[in-house]
């Protein structure tokens, strides 16, 4: 179906697939207090407790987590050498930081925060239901051979463009589950190969991400031994991601960075279907309230969150409905229709969405590697456009002026979330760098 987007300063750019910034006219103070939402701020604290409870089992399954006592964490890195290359050396850009989820352990992407969380919670719940783990027993028992033999009777399934499939597949296989990942046509070959080496069954679909998820859901519904990780509807995924905001808060405090009305915080979050950025944004609102402003970033041909939220429609709007192609080298963001669950939560909580083109993703990927030794895949570089849009774009200036923070930008903190790349094979990463070099430039 064709959808007519309402008049908005960003509308022409969106339909022409040009980079732009859309600010949300429904953005509301204290939106997180809305009692009709399907999640509560207390859910974030509960998710943090779940992570702490699971930590001994995570450490037993993944030796790389021994240094953090089973915590899956990423560094908060100052944007220093890359700052000048991006044109962000002026005082008006405040403090610039990178939340390096591209290097998260276990899965090498932000999806470790969601996929690992949901799989391990399901494993514990299943073990308790079937009497394998009794009250008071050490949860590390689930890493033993008896537990793995038991879990091998069950399958974890998921639909994915790649990174969620990797996190779910790694987590499932570590506990002994069978795993099946339904992948869209735009999934990269190296991600398929990595899953196959882990013993994960990969089902390729000659269709987009939404179709892959639908097929995975249908297959799971007919088999009680299949547990489906539903990226479109899962509260567990969403809340697993949300705890990253508590981690960020601790890192900002450790750096002596204040977040309050005089020192606003801006987060720039690459968006596919919306679960990961939505979860982080919700957690950030739970922690920082109205002193944080969260922006999603999407490819110019795949701005599923932007077109749906801009439309104001109660029914989900696809990028195809407005004449866009959903074609992008940022495979993690090649999603035509956002999560209805995330759309409901973010409708009044998201500050806005900006879009970027593929050549810019490769330029930033190259610059991040050369100047800051960051290993990114294209989708993970998307957030670097955020500060420029906020400080220089007319919509960004209007956003800041309307909220009376335009004169406080020098005291603001910008956090650019990089979402994947550590597990990209060397030959593929070199191919990214060659593409970037052929495109040329750094901004």
C-alpha positions in Angstrom: 0.0 0.0 0.0 1.1 3.6 -0.6 1.3 5.9 2.4 1.2 9.7 2.3 3.6 11.1 4.9 2.3 14.3 6.5 3.9 17.7 5.8 7.2 18.0 7.7 10.5 19.8 7.0 12.2 16.4 6.6 9.5 14.8 4.3 11.1 15.8 1.0 14.5 14.5 2.0 13.1 11.2 3.3 11.2 10.5 0.1 14.3 11.4 -2.0 16.5 9.2 0.2 18.7 12.1 1.2 20.3 12.3 4.7 18.2 14.4 7.0 17.0 14.9 10.6 13.4 14.4 11.7 12.5 15.6 15.2 9.6 14.0 16.9 6.6 16.4 17.3 5.2 14.1 20.0 8.4 14.1 22.1 7.1 14.6 25.6 8.6 15.3 29.0 8.4 12.4 31.5 6.9 10.1 28.8 8.4 7.1 30.7 5.7 7.6 33.4 2.9 6.7 31.0 1.2 3.8 32.8 -0.2 2.4 29.5 3.2 1.4 28.2 4.1 -2.3 28.2 7.2 -1.8 30.3 8.0 0.0 33.6 11.2 1.7 34.8 11.4 -0.9 37.6 11.8 -3.5 34.8 15.2 -2.1 34.0 16.4 -2.6 37.6 14.9 -6.2 37.5 16.8 -6.9 34.3 20.0 -5.7 35.9 19.5 -8.1 38.8 18.8 -10.9 36.3 22.2 -10.1 34.6 23.9 -10.3 38.0 22.2 -13.6 38.8 23.3 -15.0 35.4 26.9 -13.8 35.7 28.4 -16.9 37.3 26.9 -19.1 34.5 28.0 -16.7 31.8 31.6 -16.8 33.2 31.5 -20.6 33.3 30.4 -20.7 29.6 32.6 -17.9 28.2 36.2 -17.8 29.5 36.6 -14.3 28.0 34.2 -13.0 30.7 36.5 -14.1 33.6 38.1 -10.6 33.8 34.7 -9.0 34.4 33.2 -11.8 36.6 30.7 -12.7 34.0 29.6 -9.2 33.0 29.1 -8.4 29.3 30.5 -4.8 29.2 32.0 -2.4 26.7 34.3 0.6 27.0 33.3 4.2 26.9 36.0 5.8 24.7 36.7 9.5 24.2 36.4 10.7 20.6 39.8 12.3 20.3 41.8 11.8 17.1 38.6 11.4 15.0 37.0 14.5 16.3 38.9 16.9 14.0 38.3 14.6 11.0 34.6 14.8 11.6 34.7 18.6 12.0 33.7 18.4 15.6 36.7 20.3 17.1 34.6 23.3 18.0 33.6 24.0 21.6 29.9 23.8 20.6 30.3 20.0 20.2 30.9 19.6 23.9 32.2 16.2 25.1 32.2 13.4 22.6 32.4 9.7 23.5 32.0 6.4 21.8 30.1 3.5 23.6 32.1 0.7 22.0 29.5 -2.1 21.8 31.3 -3.1 18.5 33.8 -4.8 20.8 31.4 -6.5 23.2 32.6 -9.9 24.3 30.8 -13.2 23.4 29.1 -11.9 20.2 31.0 -8.8 19.1 28.0 -6.6 18.8 25.3 -4.9 20.8 23.1 -7.9 20.2 25.0 -9.7 23.0 23.1 -7.6 25.4 19.8 -8.9 24.2 20.3 -12.3 22.6 22.5 -13.8 25.3 20.2 -12.4 28.0 17.0 -14.0 26.6 18.6 -17.4 25.8 20.2 -17.7 29.3 17.0 -16.7 31.1 15.0 -19.2 29.0 17.6 -21.9 29.9 17.2 -21.3 33.6 13.4 -21.1 33.4 13.3 -24.4 31.5 15.7 -26.1 33.8 13.7 -25.1 36.9 10.4 -26.1 35.3 11.8 -29.6 34.4 13.5 -30.1 37.8 17.0 -29.9 36.5 17.9 -26.9 38.7 16.4 -26.8 42.1 16.0 -23.9 44.5 19.3 -23.0 46.1 21.5 -24.9 43.6 24.4 -23.2 41.9 23.3 -21.9 38.5 26.7 -23.0 37.1 25.3 -26.5 37.1 23.6 -25.5 33.8 27.1 -25.4 32.1 27.6 -29.1 33.0 27.4 -32.1 30.7 24.1 -33.3 32.1 22.5 -29.9 31.5 23.9 -29.8 28.0 22.5 -33.2 27.2 19.1 -32.0 28.5 19.1 -28.8 26.5 20.1 -30.6 23.3 16.5 -31.8 23.1 15.4 -28.2 22.5 16.0 -25.7 19.7 16.4 -21.9 19.9 15.2 -20.2 16.8 15.5 -16.6 15.6 15.1 -14.5 12.5 18.0 -12.2 11.8 20.0 -10.1 9.3 23.1 -11.4 11.1 24.2 -10.0 14.5 21.2 -11.1 16.6 21.5 -14.5 15.0 25.1 -14.6 16.0 24.4 -13.7 19.6 21.5 -16.2 19.9 23.5 -18.9 18.2 26.6 -18.4 20.3 24.5 -18.4 23.5 22.4 -21.4 22.5 25.3 -23.6 21.5 27.3 -22.7 24.6 24.5 -24.3 26.7 24.0 -27.3 24.4 20.8 -26.2 22.7 20.3 -26.8 19.0 19.9 -23.5 17.2 18.3 -22.4 13.9 18.8 -18.9 12.5 16.5 -17.7 9.7 18.4 -15.1 7.7 17.3 -12.5 5.2 18.6 -12.2 1.7 20.8 -9.3 2.7 22.7 -11.2 5.5 26.4 -11.3 4.9 28.1 -14.5 3.9 30.7 -14.3 6.6 28.0 -14.2 9.3 26.4 -17.3 7.7 29.7 -19.1 7.7 30.5 -18.2 11.3 27.1 -19.6 12.5 27.6 -22.8 10.5 31.0 -23.3 12.1 29.3 -23.1 15.5 26.9 -25.9 14.5 24.0 -23.5 14.0 21.5 -24.5 11.3 21.0 -21.5 8.9 17.9 -21.1 6.8 18.4 -18.6 4.0 15.3 -16.7 2.7 15.2 -15.0 -0.6 13.3 -12.1 1.1 13.8 -9.3 3.6 14.2 -9.3 7.3 10.5 -9.1 8.1 9.8 -12.2 6.1 12.7 -14.1 7.7 11.2 -13.3 11.2 7.7 -14.4 10.1 9.0 -17.7 8.8 10.9 -18.4 11.9 7.9 -17.6 14.0 5.6 -19.9 12.0 8.1 -22.8 12.3 8.4 -22.4 16.0 4.6 -22.2 16.6 4.1 -25.8 15.4 6.8 -27.4 17.6 6.9 -27.2 21.4 10.6 -28.1 21.5 11.4 -24.8 19.7 11.8 -21.6 21.6 11.5 -18.5 19.4 13.4 -15.3 20.2 11.1 -12.8 18.6 13.0 -9.6 17.7 9.7 -7.9 16.8 7.9 -8.5 20.1 10.3 -9.7 22.8 10.2 -7.8 26.2 13.2 -9.9 27.3 15.4 -8.7 24.4 14.3 -5.1 25.0 15.1 -5.2 28.7 18.4 -7.0 28.2 19.5 -4.0 26.1 18.1 -1.5 28.6 20.7 -2.3 31.3 23.4 -0.8 29.1 22.1 2.6 30.2 22.9 1.8 33.8 26.4 0.7 32.7 26.8 4.0 30.8 25.7 6.0 33.9 28.4 4.4 36.0 31.0 5.1 33.3 30.0 8.7 33.0 30.2 9.1 36.8 33.7 7.5 36.8 34.7 10.2 34.3 33.3 13.0 36.4 30.7 13.8 33.7 27.5 15.4 35.1 24.2 14.9 33.4 21.5 17.4 34.4 19.5 20.2 32.9 22.6 22.3 32.4 24.6 19.4 31.1 22.3 17.5 28.6 23.2 14.1 27.3 22.6 13.0 23.7 22.6 9.4 22.5 22.9 8.3 18.9 21.7 4.8 18.3 21.8 2.8 15.0 18.4 1.3 14.4 17.3 -1.8 12.6 14.0 -3.2 13.8 14.4 -1.1 16.9 14.8 -3.5 19.8 18.4 -2.6 20.7 18.2 1.2 20.3 14.7 1.2 21.8 15.9 -0.8 24.9 18.9 1.5 25.4 16.8 4.6 24.9 14.2 3.4 27.4 16.9 2.5 30.0 18.5 5.9 29.5 15.2 7.6 30.1 14.7 5.5 33.3 18.2 6.6 34.5 18.6 10.2 33.2 15.0 11.3 32.8 14.4 14.4 30.6 18.1 15.3 30.7 18.9 12.7 28.0 17.7 13.0 24.4 17.9 9.8 22.3 18.1 9.8 18.5 17.9 6.7 16.2 19.9 6.7 13.0 18.9 4.7 9.9 20.0 4.3 6.3 18.4 6.6 3.8 16.7 3.6 2.0 15.7 1.8 5.2 14.4 4.4 7.7 11.6 2.1 9.1 11.3 3.9 12.4 11.3 7.3 10.9 8.6 6.7 8.3 6.4 4.9 10.8 6.7 7.5 13.5 6.4 10.3 11.1 3.3 8.8 9.5 1.4 8.9 12.8 -0.3 5.7 11.7 -1.7 3.2 14.2 -0.7 0.4 11.8 3.0 -0.2 11.0 4.2 1.6 7.9 6.9 0.0 5.8 9.7 1.8 3.8 8.2 0.2 0.8 4.9 2.0 1.4 6.7 5.3 0.8 8.7 4.2 -2.3 12.0 3.4 -0.7 14.0 0.3 -1.5 15.3 -1.1 1.8 18.7 -1.6 0.1 21.8 -0.7 2.1 25.3 -2.1 2.8 24.4 -1.6 6.5 22.9 -5.1 6.7 22.1 -4.8 10.4 19.8 -1.9 9.6 18.2 -3.3 6.4 14.7 -3.5 8.0 11.6 -2.4 6.2 9.2 -2.3 9.1 10.0 -1.5 12.8 8.8 -3.4 15.8 5.3 -2.5 16.9 6.3 -3.1 20.5 9.2 -0.6 20.2 7.0 1.9 18.2 4.5 1.9 21.1 7.2 2.6 23.7 9.2 5.2 21.7 6.3 7.2 20.2 6.6 10.0 22.8 10.0 9.1 24.2 12.3 9.3 21.1 13.7 12.8 20.3 14.1 12.1 16.6 15.7 10.1 13.8 18.4 11.0 11.4 19.3 9.2 8.2 22.7 8.6 6.6 23.9 7.3 3.2 26.1 4.3 2.6 29.2 6.1 1.3 29.3 8.1 4.6 29.2 4.9 6.6 32.3 3.6 4.8 34.1 6.9 5.2 33.4 6.9 9.0 34.4 3.3 9.2 37.8 4.1 7.7 38.3 7.2 9.7 37.4 5.4 13.0 39.9 2.6 12.1 42.7 5.0 11.1 42.3 7.5 13.9 40.9 5.6 16.8 41.7 1.9 16.0 38.0 1.1 16.1 37.0 -2.0 14.2 33.5 -1.4 12.9 31.1 -2.8 10.3 29.2 -0.2 8.2 26.0 -0.1 10.3 28.1 0.5 13.4 29.5 3.7 12.1 26.1 5.4 11.5 26.0 7.4 14.8 29.0 9.6 13.9 26.6 11.9 12.0 24.6 12.7 15.1 26.5 15.7 16.6 26.6 17.4 13.2 22.9 17.1 12.7 22.1 18.3 16.2 24.5 21.3 16.2 24.3 22.5 12.6 21.1 21.2 10.9 18.2 23.6 11.0 16.0 20.9 12.7 18.7 20.3 15.3 19.1 24.0 16.0 15.3 24.3 16.3 15.2 21.3 18.6 17.8 22.8 20.9 16.3 26.2 20.9 12.8 24.9 21.7 14.2 23.1 24.7 16.4 26.0 25.7 19.6 24.0 25.5 21.2 25.7 22.5 23.3 27.9 24.8 24.4 24.8 26.8 25.8 22.7 24.0 29.4 23.3 25.1 28.5 21.6 28.4 26.7 18.7 26.7 27.8 15.2 26.3 27.3 13.2 23.1 27.5 9.4 23.1 27.9 7.7 19.8 26.9 4.0 20.1 29.0 1.7 17.8 27.1 -1.5 17.5 29.2 -4.2 15.8 32.4 -5.1 14.1 34.8 -7.0 16.4 34.0 -10.4 14.9 34.3 -9.3 11.3 36.9 -11.6 9.6 40.1 -9.9 8.6 39.5 -10.4 4.8 36.0 -8.9 5.1 37.2 -5.9 7.2 40.0 -5.2 4.6 37.3 -5.3 1.9 35.4 -2.6 3.9 38.5 -0.5 4.1 39.1 -0.8 0.3 35.6 0.3 -0.4 36.0 3.2 1.9 39.3 4.2 0.2 37.7 4.0 -3.2 34.9 6.3 -2.0 37.4 8.8 -0.5 37.1 11.5 2.1 36.4 11.3 5.8 33.1 13.1 6.2 
